[in-house]
Amino acid sequence: MAVIFRRGFLILVSFLVVYLSHQPSLKPPLELFPHQDKLFHMIEFGGLGLALVLNRDIFGTERPRTFMLVSGAIWAVLDELHQSFVPGRDSSLQDVAADAAGLVIAVLIFFRLFQNRTPHTDSRKTQG
């Protein structure tokens, strides 16, 4: 059952990234500091990093962090490409860099945090 929740969380976060990118404008009503949107990018892709780490079993046992980071970076590039087609949105390399920074920070922190925990699978042994 835990696998279903972990996979569901990954799917939910992935769709949330697409949904937010498809909005015509996400300008906050009040800008608290310059470039605060970059912080939002980092938080968004930090969530994706967490979802990837929770689903680390799909990346194999050899260099899972590398595969997580590469797949997340590809997602960031595709996200910015998608935004370039949405009216009222723009895409930039700075946004990709902020996405990547959030992803890297989250993957490194959460991978270390959950390092000793093995993801549970739904494989059930039958006793006979």
Secondary structure, DSSP 8 states (H G I E B T S, - for coil): -HHHHHHHHHHHHHHHHHHHHTSS----SS--STTHHHHHHHHHHHHHHHHHHHTGGGG-SSSHHHHHHHHHHHHHHHHHHHHTTSTT----HHHHHHHHHHHHHHHHHHHHHTTT------------
